[in-house]
Amino acid sequence: MPFGFGRGRKDEPRPAAASPGATAGRRGPVAFDGLTEEWRLVGFMEIEGRLSDALNRRQPIHIHDVRWAPIDGSEPFTPAPGLGLVDPYDLIIVLAGEDTLPLLTEEEKAAHRVHKVPYDVALEVPPFRVIGTVYLHPGSDPGRLLERGTDMFVPVNDAVALLGERQVNDPAIGTILVNRFYLRGVEQVDKRTRTRAEPLPGRPLGGVSWRDTGR
């Protein structure tokens, strides 16, 4: 096993260990694409429910048919038959396909839009920079994502993941799950230019402010 993979986060308390069946669940297989500090892993996870829920349980997840390569693209993917488990603590970002996301009715989608506010942000998760939209409760400050919360991974929608100037996610993969334990900076941005968003001039007149729109 390459140096640096499988270390997890030793400074974080973990939930009590579950049995293998409870840990992995059975819904899959579900394709996954995860990036660590040094490696990119693609393969299949055996999970129950949403990918984000499985990762947020903070327990090792059963994986199979895994291939890996250095994150810098310097070498092609090669089989990794010895990898049967992945620890969510090792994953900095996970690229989430449509089959990993929950199916929502139109009513649920509308309720989600009403109860949460979109913020366009750039998240610094070294060595990556993720730019996209997060949905938070009204009045929330995106900077609070830096605080340790119940959810280990936060979904970023309509997102791009950059390693330097190179985009590492397929443009068809629009949702990226970001591990908050690796999060080192949060900045509201204009997604069109990928630069810092400037507050609108003048004083708020009431209602939803620039801070609450992320625009």
N, CA and C of each residue as an Amber inpcrd file, in Angstrom:
protein
   645
   0.8540000  -1.1970000   0.0000000   0.0000000   0.0000000   0.0000000
   0.8840000   1.2390000   0.0000000   0.6350000   2.2250000  -0.8860000
   1.4770000   3.4170000  -0.9470000   1.4800000   4.1850000   0.3590000
   2.5940000   4.8140000   0.6530000   2.7270000   5.6190000   1.8520000
   1.7170000   6.7540000   1.8360000   1.0710000   6.9900000   2.9740000
   0.1540000   8.1180000   3.0920000  -1.2980000   7.7550000   2.8980000
  -1.5860000   6.5120000   2.4730000  -2.9920000   6.1460000   2.3160000
  -3.3760000   5.2090000   3.4480000  -4.5980000   5.3580000   3.9350000
  -5.0680000   4.4890000   5.0020000  -4.7280000   4.9820000   6.3820000
  -4.2960000   6.2610000   6.4980000  -3.9110000   6.7700000   7.8070000
  -5.1080000   7.2070000   8.6260000  -6.1490000   7.7200000   7.9610000
  -7.3050000   8.2430000   8.6660000  -6.9370000   9.4980000   9.4320000
  -7.8140000   9.8950000  10.3760000  -7.5880000  11.0810000  11.1830000
  -7.4930000  10.6460000  12.6280000  -6.2880000  10.5550000  13.1460000
  -6.0860000  10.0070000  14.4840000  -6.5650000  10.9500000  15.5750000
  -6.7060000  12.2610000  15.2560000  -7.0730000  13.2300000  16.2850000
  -8.5690000  13.4040000  16.4310000  -9.3610000  12.6270000  15.7000000
 -10.8110000  12.7720000  15.7570000 -11.4460000  11.5700000  16.4290000
 -12.3730000  11.8210000  17.4000000 -13.1090000  10.6900000  17.9710000
 -14.0120000  10.0730000  16.9320000 -14.1560000   8.7590000  16.9660000
 -14.9790000   8.0740000  15.9820000 -16.1590000   7.3930000  16.6600000
 -17.2510000   7.1880000  15.9070000 -18.3560000   6.4210000  16.4590000
 -17.9150000   5.0070000  16.7700000 -18.6770000   4.3460000  17.6070000
 -18.3580000   2.9580000  17.9230000 -18.3730000   2.1180000  16.6640000
 -17.4700000   1.1690000  16.5970000 -17.3540000   0.3360000  15.4030000
 -18.6350000  -0.4500000  15.1770000 -18.9970000  -0.5560000  13.9090000
 -20.1830000  -1.3270000  13.5370000 -19.7470000  -2.6280000  12.9100000
 -20.6750000  -3.5500000  12.8200000 -20.3690000  -4.7980000  12.1480000
 -20.1840000  -4.5380000  10.6690000 -19.4650000  -5.4100000   9.9240000
 -19.2590000  -5.1700000   8.5010000 -20.5550000  -4.9510000   7.7440000
 -21.6030000  -5.7090000   8.0860000 -22.8640000  -5.5400000   7.3780000
 -23.4820000  -4.1840000   7.6420000 -23.4210000  -3.7270000   8.9180000
 -24.0000000  -2.4340000   9.2480000 -23.1700000  -1.2990000   8.6860000
 -21.8580000  -1.5000000   8.6110000 -20.9730000  -0.4610000   8.1130000
 -21.2210000  -0.1710000   6.6570000 -21.2890000  -1.2080000   5.8600000
 -21.3550000  -0.9910000   4.4210000 -22.7750000  -0.8950000   3.9150000
 -23.7050000  -1.6300000   4.5320000 -25.0450000  -1.7000000   3.9950000
 -25.0290000  -2.4270000   2.6680000 -26.1670000  -2.5590000   2.0390000
 -26.2090000  -3.1970000   0.7270000 -27.2310000  -2.4940000  -0.1450000
 -26.7490000  -1.6840000  -1.0520000 -27.6150000  -1.0950000  -2.0580000
 -26.9560000  -1.2360000  -3.4100000 -25.6520000  -1.2190000  -3.3650000
 -24.7860000  -1.0240000  -4.5150000 -24.7880000  -2.1910000  -5.4790000
 -23.7520000  -2.2210000  -6.3190000 -22.6090000  -1.3090000  -6.2150000
 -22.8930000   0.0830000  -6.7630000 -22.2440000   1.0820000  -6.1750000
 -22.3520000   2.4610000  -6.6130000 -20.9540000   2.9310000  -6.9970000
 -20.8220000   3.4760000  -8.1940000 -19.5200000   3.9650000  -8.6410000
 -19.0820000   5.1420000  -7.7860000 -17.7820000   5.1850000  -7.4550000
 -17.2580000   6.3270000  -6.7240000 -15.9250000   6.7500000  -7.3260000
 -15.5850000   8.0080000  -7.0820000 -14.3430000   8.6020000  -7.5610000
 -13.8590000   9.4930000  -6.4350000 -12.8440000   9.0410000  -5.6960000
 -12.3850000   9.7590000  -4.5220000 -10.9230000  10.1550000  -4.6280000
 -10.5890000  11.3040000  -4.0330000  -9.2220000  11.8000000  -4.0760000
  -8.6720000  11.9850000  -2.6700000  -7.4630000  11.4660000  -2.4610000
  -6.7520000  11.6410000  -1.2030000  -5.6520000  12.6860000  -1.4280000
  -4.7580000  12.8080000  -0.4660000  -3.6630000  13.7680000  -0.6180000
  -2.7440000  13.4070000  -1.7790000  -2.6490000  12.1280000  -2.1120000
  -1.7010000  11.7020000  -3.1310000  -2.3110000  10.8660000  -4.2450000
  -3.4930000  10.2880000  -4.0020000  -4.0270000   9.2790000  -4.9140000
  -5.4620000   9.5710000  -5.3160000  -5.7950000   9.0970000  -6.5170000
  -7.1730000   9.1240000  -6.9960000  -7.6350000   7.6860000  -7.1360000
  -8.7720000   7.3780000  -6.5170000  -9.3030000   6.0270000  -6.5330000
 -10.6540000   6.0170000  -7.2290000 -10.8410000   5.0750000  -8.1400000
 -12.1330000   4.8700000  -8.7720000 -12.5050000   3.4000000  -8.6140000
 -13.7630000   3.1620000  -8.3950000 -14.2210000   1.7930000  -8.2140000
 -15.6800000   1.7800000  -7.8310000 -16.0590000   0.8260000  -6.9950000
 -17.4540000   0.6790000  -6.5870000 -17.5410000   0.5110000  -5.0740000
 -18.5310000   1.1780000  -4.5010000 -18.8370000   1.0680000  -3.0790000
 -20.1140000   0.2660000  -2.8900000 -20.1460000  -0.5010000  -1.8170000
 -21.3740000  -1.1980000  -1.4250000 -21.9960000  -0.4120000  -0.2800000
 -23.0210000   0.3710000  -0.5910000 -23.6250000   1.2460000   0.4150000
 -25.1350000   1.1230000   0.3750000 -25.7460000   1.6780000   1.4040000
 -27.2010000   1.7480000   1.4890000 -27.5920000   3.2060000   1.5930000
 -28.4920000   3.6700000   0.7370000 -28.9020000   5.0640000   0.7740000
 -27.9370000   5.9600000   0.0180000 -27.8660000   7.2140000   0.4410000
 -27.0650000   8.2080000  -0.2570000 -25.5800000   8.0220000   0.0240000
 -24.7660000   8.3670000  -0.9630000 -23.3240000   8.3090000  -0.7800000
 -22.8840000   9.2180000   0.3600000 -23.4370000  10.4280000   0.4230000
 -23.0430000  11.3640000   1.4840000 -23.3670000  10.7990000   2.8630000
 -24.5240000  10.1300000   2.9990000 -24.8800000   9.5360000   4.2900000
 -23.8950000   8.4390000   4.6710000 -23.5130000   7.6150000   3.6960000
 -22.5610000   6.5460000   3.9780000 -21.2310000   7.1150000   4.4400000
 -20.7520000   8.1640000   3.7850000 -19.4810000   8.7730000   4.1780000
 -19.5840000   9.4410000   5.5460000 -20.7250000  10.0630000   5.8320000
 -20.8800000  10.7790000   7.0960000 -21.0110000   9.8640000   8.3020000
 -21.1820000   8.5600000   8.0650000 -21.1710000   7.6230000   9.1950000
 -19.7640000   7.4320000   9.7450000 -18.7620000   7.8280000   8.9920000
 -17.3670000   7.8300000   9.4320000 -16.8410000   6.4400000   9.7370000
 -17.3760000   5.4720000   9.0490000 -16.9250000   4.0970000   9.2060000
 -16.3670000   3.5960000   7.8790000 -15.3830000   2.6990000   7.9160000
 -14.8550000   2.1380000   6.6640000 -15.9680000   1.5450000   5.8080000
 -15.8330000   1.7160000   4.5060000 -16.8390000   1.2670000   3.5440000
 -16.2210000   0.2270000   2.6220000 -16.9510000  -0.8310000   2.3580000
 -16.4690000  -1.8760000   1.4660000 -16.4180000  -1.3710000   0.0270000
 -15.2980000  -1.6210000  -0.6490000 -15.1150000  -1.2160000  -2.0380000
 -14.5670000  -2.3970000  -2.8290000 -14.7400000  -2.3480000  -4.1470000
 -14.2050000  -3.4140000  -4.9870000 -13.9580000  -2.8900000  -6.3950000
 -13.2390000  -3.6900000  -7.1980000 -12.8840000  -3.3100000  -8.5640000
 -12.2370000  -1.9230000  -8.5960000 -11.2900000  -1.7060000  -7.6770000
 -10.6820000  -0.3910000  -7.5100000  -9.4480000  -0.2460000  -8.4010000
  -9.3280000   0.9350000  -9.0030000  -8.1200000   1.3300000  -9.7070000
  -7.6470000   2.6480000  -9.1100000  -6.3240000   2.8930000  -9.1710000
  -5.8250000   4.1480000  -8.6400000  -4.6790000   4.6830000  -9.4620000
  -4.4250000   5.9960000  -9.2570000  -3.3540000   6.6840000  -9.9600000
  -2.9770000   7.9080000  -9.1340000  -1.7580000   8.4320000  -9.3120000
  -1.3870000   9.6810000  -8.6350000  -2.3280000  10.8080000  -9.0340000
  -2.6180000  11.7130000  -8.0910000  -3.5830000  12.7750000  -8.3700000
  -3.0740000  13.7530000  -9.4150000  -1.7570000  13.8070000  -9.6280000
  -1.2350000  14.7600000 -10.6040000  -1.3070000  14.2540000 -12.0360000
  -1.8460000  13.0410000 -12.2290000  -1.9920000  12.4980000 -13.5660000
  -0.6960000  12.0480000 -14.1990000   0.3550000  11.8980000 -13.3810000
   1.6610000  11.5370000 -13.9260000   1.7520000  10.0800000 -14.3520000
   0.8260000   9.2490000 -13.8580000   0.8180000   7.8330000 -14.2120000
  -0.6130000   7.4010000 -14.4860000  -0.7970000   6.3780000 -15.3210000
  -2.1670000   5.9070000 -15.6110000  -2.7370000   5.1180000 -14.4390000
  -4.0470000   4.9030000 -14.4900000  -4.6970000   4.0810000 -13.4710000
  -4.2140000   2.6360000 -13.5870000  -4.0220000   2.0160000 -12.4180000
  -3.6570000   0.6040000 -12.3590000  -4.5620000  -0.0830000 -11.3460000
  -4.8020000  -1.3910000 -11.4920000  -5.6460000  -2.1050000 -10.5390000
  -5.0520000  -2.0820000  -9.1260000  -5.9400000  -2.0260000  -8.1390000
  -5.5470000  -2.0850000  -6.7300000  -6.3600000  -3.1780000  -6.0550000
  -6.0800000  -4.4400000  -6.3930000  -6.9120000  -5.5350000  -5.8980000
  -6.8440000  -5.7180000  -4.3860000  -5.8240000  -5.1640000  -3.7280000
  -5.7100000  -5.3280000  -2.2840000  -6.5810000  -4.3880000  -1.4780000
  -7.2330000  -3.4290000  -2.1280000  -8.0650000  -2.4720000  -1.4110000
  -9.4970000  -2.9760000  -1.3250000  -9.9160000  -3.3640000  -0.1280000
 -11.2740000  -3.8310000   0.0750000 -12.0970000  -2.9050000   0.9310000
 -11.4450000  -1.9260000   1.5760000 -12.1240000  -0.9510000   2.4160000
 -11.5450000   0.4250000   2.1430000 -12.3630000   1.4570000   2.3050000
 -11.8710000   2.8240000   2.2590000 -12.3750000   3.5430000   3.5020000
 -11.4860000   4.3040000   4.1350000 -11.8290000   5.0810000   5.3190000
 -12.2080000   6.4870000   4.8760000 -13.4330000   6.9620000   5.1760000
 -13.8230000   8.3100000   4.7550000 -12.8560000   9.3860000   5.2230000
 -12.1610000   9.1590000   6.3370000 -11.2060000  10.1450000   6.8330000
 -10.0640000  10.3790000   5.8520000  -9.7920000   9.4130000   4.9840000
  -8.7000000   9.5510000   4.0230000  -9.1000000  10.3260000   2.7800000
 -10.3920000  10.4980000   2.5410000 -10.8750000  11.1060000   1.3040000
 -11.0420000  12.6090000   1.4890000 -10.3540000  13.3930000   0.6700000
 -10.4800000  14.8480000   0.7420000 -11.7280000  15.3030000   0.0110000
 -11.9160000  14.8200000  -1.2150000 -13.1260000  15.1060000  -1.9710000
 -13.5930000  13.8290000  -2.6520000 -14.8950000  13.7500000  -2.8700000
 -15.5040000  12.6310000  -3.5820000 -16.3940000  13.2150000  -4.6680000
 -16.2060000  12.7400000  -5.8850000 -16.9940000  13.2100000  -7.0180000
 -18.2400000  12.3500000  -7.1110000 -19.4080000  12.9810000  -7.0300000
 -20.6630000  12.2530000  -6.8850000 -21.4580000  12.2720000  -8.1830000
 -21.7310000  11.0980000  -8.7450000 -22.5460000  10.9870000  -9.9470000
 -24.0230000  11.0150000  -9.6150000 -24.8470000  11.0480000 -10.6410000
 -26.2900000  11.1440000 -10.4370000 -26.8480000   9.9680000  -9.6520000
 -26.2490000   8.7690000  -9.8320000 -26.7960000   7.6020000  -9.1490000
 -26.4350000   7.5660000  -7.6740000 -25.6240000   8.5300000  -7.2010000
 -25.2780000   8.5810000  -5.7780000 -26.1180000   9.6040000  -5.0350000
 -26.9670000  10.3410000  -5.7540000 -27.7310000  11.4250000  -5.1480000
 -29.1600000  10.9730000  -4.8730000 -29.8070000  11.5870000  -3.8710000
 -31.1790000  11.1860000  -3.5390000 -32.1600000  11.5890000  -4.6140000
 -33.1860000  10.7810000  -4.7980000 -34.2610000  11.1130000  -5.7260000
 -35.2930000  11.9520000  -4.9880000 -35.5290000  13.1730000  -5.4660000
 -36.4560000  14.0810000  -4.8100000 -37.6660000  14.3260000  -5.7000000
 -38.8210000  14.4130000  -5.0710000 -40.0090000  14.8090000  -5.8030000
 -39.9340000  16.3120000  -6.0760000 -40.8010000  16.7980000  -6.9540000
 -40.8190000  18.2280000  -7.2410000 -41.1550000  19.0240000  -5.9800000
 -42.0410000  18.4830000  -5.1270000 -42.3850000  19.1590000  -3.8840000
 -41.1830000  19.2560000  -2.9560000 -40.3910000  18.1680000  -2.8830000
 -39.2030000  18.1820000  -2.0290000 -38.1590000  19.1600000  -2.5590000
 -38.0130000  19.2160000  -3.8750000 -37.0790000  20.1700000  -4.4610000
 -37.4950000  21.5990000  -4.1400000 -38.7920000  21.8660000  -4.2400000
 -39.2880000  23.2100000  -3.9490000 -39.0680000  23.5590000  -2.4830000
 -39.3190000  22.6000000  -1.5920000 -39.1130000  22.8290000  -0.1620000
 -37.6430000  23.1000000   0.1350000 -36.7610000  22.3960000  -0.5540000
 -35.3230000  22.5930000  -0.3540000 -34.9260000  24.0060000  -0.7570000
 -35.4850000  24.4740000  -1.8820000 -35.1510000  25.8190000  -2.3380000
 -35.6720000  26.8710000  -1.3780000 -36.8240000  26.6250000  -0.7650000
 -37.4150000  27.6000000   0.1450000 -36.6210000  27.6790000   1.4340000
 -36.1940000  26.5510000   1.9730000 -35.6050000  26.5190000   3.3020000
 -34.1010000  26.7360000   3.3260000 -33.4490000  26.7080000   2.1740000
 -32.0090000  26.9260000   2.1580000 -31.6450000  27.9680000   1.1040000
 -30.5050000  28.6010000   1.3330000 -30.0600000  29.7030000   0.4840000
 -28.7720000  29.2940000  -0.2170000 -28.6490000  29.5670000  -1.5240000
 -27.4150000  29.2170000  -2.2370000 -26.3190000  30.2480000  -1.9960000
 -25.1190000  29.7630000  -1.7610000 -23.9290000  30.6020000  -1.6470000
 -22.8890000  30.0790000  -2.6310000 -22.3800000  30.9460000  -3.4810000
 -21.3010000  30.5690000  -4.3840000 -19.9790000  30.7730000  -3.6590000
 -19.2120000  29.7150000  -3.5370000 -18.0230000  29.7430000  -2.6920000
 -16.8470000  29.0550000  -3.3730000 -15.6570000  29.4010000  -2.8810000
 -14.4400000  28.6640000  -3.2010000 -13.9520000  28.0560000  -1.8890000
 -13.7800000  26.7510000  -1.8890000 -13.3260000  26.0330000  -0.7020000
 -11.8920000  25.5770000  -0.9140000 -11.0320000  25.9100000   0.0460000
  -9.6370000  25.4950000  -0.0120000  -9.4690000  24.2110000   0.7890000
  -9.2230000  23.1190000   0.0710000  -8.9820000  21.8160000   0.7020000
  -7.6840000  21.2680000   0.1040000  -6.5500000  21.7920000   0.5750000
  -5.2550000  21.4730000  -0.0430000  -5.0650000  19.9720000  -0.2540000
  -4.5850000  19.6290000  -1.4510000  -4.0630000  20.5020000  -2.5080000
  -5.1170000  20.9750000  -3.5040000  -6.4040000  20.8430000  -3.1790000
  -7.4690000  21.1580000  -4.1320000  -8.1690000  22.4740000  -3.7900000
  -8.7930000  23.0420000  -4.7940000  -9.6780000  24.2040000  -4.6350000
 -10.9890000  23.8360000  -5.3180000 -12.0810000  23.8850000  -4.5720000
 -13.3900000  23.5070000  -5.0870000 -14.2670000  24.7520000  -5.1620000
 -14.8170000  25.0160000  -6.3400000 -15.6550000  26.1920000  -6.5640000
 -17.0390000  25.7250000  -6.9780000 -18.0640000  26.2040000  -6.2730000
 -19.4240000  25.8040000  -6.5970000 -20.4110000  26.4420000  -5.6430000
 -21.5650000  25.8330000  -5.5190000 -22.6610000  26.3790000  -4.7160000
 -22.9840000  25.4580000  -3.5510000 -23.0320000  26.0360000  -2.3480000
 -23.4870000  25.2920000  -1.1780000 -24.8280000  25.8790000  -0.7420000
 -25.6830000  25.0460000  -0.1730000 -26.9910000  25.4740000   0.2990000
 -27.0010000  25.4480000   1.8170000 -27.2500000  26.6140000   2.4110000
 -27.2370000  26.7600000   3.8600000 -28.5360000  27.4170000   4.3220000
 -28.8030000  27.3110000   5.6070000 -29.9990000  27.9530000   6.1480000
 -29.8400000  29.4670000   6.0930000 -30.9480000  30.1970000   5.9000000
 -30.8730000  31.6560000   5.8180000 -30.1590000  32.2430000   7.0370000
 -29.3030000  33.2240000   6.7700000 -28.5600000  33.8590000   7.8490000
 -27.2710000  33.1610000   8.2050000 -27.0210000  32.0020000   7.6100000
 -25.7830000  31.2810000   7.9040000 -24.6070000  31.9530000   7.2180000
 -23.4590000  31.8840000   7.8570000 -22.2260000  32.3910000   7.2710000
 -21.4710000  31.2110000   6.6900000 -21.1550000  31.2160000   5.3930000
 -20.4140000  30.0950000   4.8180000 -19.1130000  29.7870000   5.5460000
 -18.5350000  30.8010000   6.2070000 -17.3120000  30.5670000   6.9570000
 -17.4720000  29.5550000   8.0740000 -18.7140000  29.3360000   8.5050000
 -18.9390000  28.3720000   9.5860000 -18.7250000  26.9290000   9.1310000
 -18.5710000  26.7360000   7.8120000 -18.2280000  25.4020000   7.3350000
 -16.8820000  24.9520000   7.8870000 -16.0630000  25.9210000   8.3100000
 -14.7610000  25.5810000   8.8850000 -14.8950000  24.9540000  10.2640000
 -16.0410000  25.1430000  10.8950000 -16.2650000  24.5520000  12.2080000
 -16.6040000  23.0680000  12.0550000 -16.1980000  22.2830000  13.0200000
 -16.5210000  20.8620000  12.9920000 -18.0110000  20.7030000  13.2600000
 -18.6860000  20.0310000  12.3490000 -20.1200000  19.8540000  12.4950000
 -20.4970000  18.3930000  12.4930000 -21.8010000  18.1440000  12.5200000
 -22.2870000  16.7710000  12.5140000 -21.9140000  16.0720000  11.2210000
 -22.0690000  16.7790000  10.1080000 -21.7570000  16.1960000   8.8060000
 -20.2850000  16.3740000   8.4920000 -19.6430000  15.2790000   8.1820000
 -18.2220000  15.2970000   7.8400000 -18.0100000  15.8390000   6.4310000
 -18.9340000  15.5260000   5.5210000 -18.8350000  15.9530000   4.1260000
 -19.9440000  16.9380000   3.7960000 -19.5830000  18.0040000   3.0820000
 -20.5710000  18.9750000   2.6320000 -20.6740000  18.8830000   1.1150000
 -21.8990000  18.8230000   0.5540000 -22.0500000  18.7740000  -0.9040000
 -21.9020000  20.1600000  -1.5210000 -21.1560000  20.2330000  -2.6170000
 -20.9900000  21.4650000  -3.3820000 -21.5620000  21.1920000  -4.7680000
 -22.5510000  21.9740000  -5.1680000 -23.2670000  21.7300000  -6.4170000
 -22.7240000  22.5940000  -7.5490000 -22.9580000  22.1090000  -8.7850000
 -22.4930000  22.8310000  -9.9720000 -21.0270000  23.2090000  -9.7790000
 -20.2050000  22.2240000  -9.3940000 -18.8680000  22.4760000  -8.8650000
 -17.7650000  22.0510000  -9.8180000 -16.6080000  22.6790000  -9.6290000
 -15.3720000  22.2500000 -10.2720000 -14.3360000  22.0580000  -9.1780000
 -13.4730000  21.0660000  -9.3630000 -12.3590000  20.8200000  -8.4540000
 -11.0750000  21.0580000  -9.2270000 -10.2240000  21.9160000  -8.6830000
  -8.9940000  22.2930000  -9.3600000  -7.7850000  21.8170000  -8.5690000
  -6.8000000  21.2950000  -9.2880000  -5.4910000  20.9940000  -8.7280000
  -4.5280000  21.9120000  -9.4600000  -4.1660000  23.0290000  -8.8190000
  -3.4760000  24.0840000  -9.5460000  -4.4470000  24.6940000 -10.5370000
  -4.0920000  24.6890000 -11.8180000  -4.9790000  25.2120000 -12.8570000
  -5.7530000  24.1020000 -13.5650000  -5.5000000  22.8540000 -13.1830000
  -6.1070000  21.7220000 -13.8890000  -7.3930000  21.2690000 -13.2010000
  -8.4760000  21.1650000 -13.9820000  -9.7290000  20.6530000 -13.4450000
  -9.6510000  19.1380000 -13.3660000  -9.9410000  18.5910000 -12.1810000
  -9.7800000  17.1500000 -11.9940000 -11.0870000  16.3870000 -12.0960000
 -12.2210000  17.0800000 -12.0440000 -13.4960000  16.3740000 -12.1540000
 -14.0190000  16.4540000 -13.5770000 -14.6920000  15.3880000 -13.9900000
 -15.3760000  15.3800000 -15.2780000 -16.4580000  16.4630000 -15.2490000
 -16.5730000  17.2970000 -16.2880000 -17.6150000  18.3380000 -16.2960000
 -19.0220000  17.7790000 -16.0950000 -19.2240000  16.4970000 -16.4230000
 -20.5500000  15.8990000 -16.2410000 -20.8500000  15.6190000 -14.7740000
 -19.8060000  15.5880000 -13.9350000 -19.9860000  15.3630000 -12.4990000
 -20.0930000  16.7180000 -11.8350000 -21.3120000  17.1210000 -11.5220000
 -21.5380000  18.4710000 -11.0270000 -21.5870000  18.6120000  -9.5270000
 -21.6110000  17.4990000  -8.7820000 -21.6610000  17.5700000  -7.3320000
 -20.3880000  16.9750000  -6.7480000 -19.7780000  17.7210000  -5.8330000
 -18.5540000  17.2790000  -5.1870000 -18.7760000  17.2870000  -3.6780000
 -18.4580000  16.1840000  -3.0290000 -18.5470000  16.0890000  -1.5780000
 -17.1820000  16.4270000  -0.9920000 -17.1430000  17.4520000  -0.1360000
 -15.8880000  17.9630000   0.4150000 -15.7830000  17.5840000   1.8880000
 -14.6530000  17.0020000   2.2580000 -14.3890000  16.6030000   3.6370000
 -14.0090000  17.8410000   4.4470000 -14.8540000  18.2040000   5.4030000
 -14.6440000  19.4330000   6.1680000 -13.4130000  19.3640000   7.0610000
 -12.9270000  18.1850000   7.3690000 -11.7250000  18.0720000   8.2020000
 -10.4820000  18.5680000   7.4710000 -10.5520000  18.6270000   6.1350000
  -9.4310000  19.1330000   5.3510000  -9.6390000  20.5850000   4.9340000
 -10.7810000  21.1620000   5.2710000 -11.1300000  22.4990000   4.8200000
 -10.2790000  23.5430000   5.5430000  -9.5950000  24.3960000   4.7620000
  -8.6940000  25.3990000   5.3370000  -9.1150000  26.8260000   5.0050000
 -10.0710000  27.0060000   4.1060000 -10.5090000  28.3480000   3.7730000
 -11.8190000  28.3390000   3.0150000 -12.6490000  29.3600000   3.2620000
 -13.9400000  29.5200000   2.5750000 -14.0450000  30.9660000   2.1240000
 -14.3650000  31.1700000   0.8600000 -14.4960000  32.5200000   0.3190000
 -15.6830000  32.5670000  -0.6220000 -16.5270000  33.5970000  -0.4680000
 -17.6210000  33.7740000  -1.4160000 -17.0690000  34.3440000  -2.7170000
 -17.4920000  33.7560000  -3.8310000 -16.9270000  34.1250000  -5.1240000
 -18.0320000  34.3310000  -6.1540000 -17.6450000  34.9360000  -7.2470000
 -18.4660000  34.9830000  -8.4490000 -18.0530000  33.7640000  -9.2690000
 -18.9650000  32.8240000  -9.4430000 -18.5860000  31.5830000 -10.1330000
 -18.1990000  31.8100000 -11.5870000 -18.6970000  32.8790000 -12.1800000
 -18.3650000  33.1360000 -13.5830000 -16.8970000  33.4730000 -13.7490000
 -16.3460000  34.2360000 -12.7840000 -14.9510000  34.6550000 -12.8810000
 -14.0420000  33.8800000 -11.9260000 -14.6620000  33.1580000 -10.9770000
 -13.9200000  32.4110000  -9.9470000 -13.0820000  33.3330000  -9.0670000
 -13.5440000  34.5770000  -8.9330000 -12.8530000  35.5480000  -8.0870000
 -13.7800000  35.9820000  -6.9640000 -13.1940000  36.6340000  -5.9780000
 -13.9240000  37.0530000  -4.7940000 -15.1140000  37.9280000  -5.1730000
 -16.2670000  37.6260000  -4.5770000 -17.4700000  38.4380000  -4.8050000
 -17.4170000  39.6760000  -3.9280000 -17.7580000  40.8190000  -4.5010000
 -17.7560000  42.0700000  -3.7620000 -19.1690000  42.4110000  -3.3110000
 -19.3310000  42.8880000  -2.0630000 -20.6690000  43.2750000  -1.5890000
 -21.2560000  44.3790000  -2.4550000 -22.5750000  44.3730000  -2.5650000
 -23.2550000  45.4140000  -3.3130000 -23.1510000  46.7360000  -2.5670000
 -23.0440000  47.8600000  -3.2760000 -22.9420000  49.1570000  -2.5980000
 -24.2400000  49.5180000  -1.8900000 -24.1200000  50.4130000  -0.9170000
 -25.2930000  50.8860000  -0.2050000 -25.6560000  50.0090000   0.9710000
 -26.6380000  50.4300000   1.7010000 -27.0950000  49.7030000   2.8790000
 -28.2440000  48.7800000   2.5170000 -28.3710000  47.6430000   3.2320000
 -29.5220000  46.7650000   2.9920000 -30.8190000  47.4820000   3.3040000
 -31.8390000  47.1920000   2.5410000 -33.1550000  47.8070000   2.7530000
 -34.1180000  46.8440000   3.4200000 -33.5780000  45.7440000   3.9480000
 -34.4440000  44.7500000   4.5600000 -34.5530000  43.5340000   3.6690000
 -35.1350000  42.4790000   4.1860000 -35.2770000  41.2480000   3.4080000
 -33.9630000  40.5030000   3.3280000 -33.7920000  39.7900000   2.2330000
 -32.6030000  38.9580000   2.0550000 -31.4530000  39.8260000   1.5670000
 -30.3250000  39.7950000   2.2510000 -29.1810000  40.6350000   1.9070000
 -28.2210000  39.8940000   0.9940000 -27.2080000  40.6410000   0.5150000
 -26.1430000  40.0010000  -0.2900000 -25.5200000  38.8430000   0.4670000
 -25.3750000  39.0260000   1.7820000 -24.7590000  37.9750000   2.5800000
 -25.5920000  36.6920000   2.5410000 -26.9130000  36.8480000   2.4130000
 -27.7880000  35.7050000   2.4070000 -28.0120000  35.1240000   1.0090000
 -27.4880000  35.7530000   0.0190000 -27.6540000  35.2000000  -1.3350000
 -26.3820000  34.6060000  -1.8620000 -25.2390000  35.0240000  -1.3310000
 -23.9650000  34.5480000  -1.8290000 -23.6570000  35.1000000  -3.2010000
 -24.3810000  36.0830000  -3.6420000 -24.1930000  36.6370000  -4.9960000
 -23.3700000  37.9230000  -4.9320000
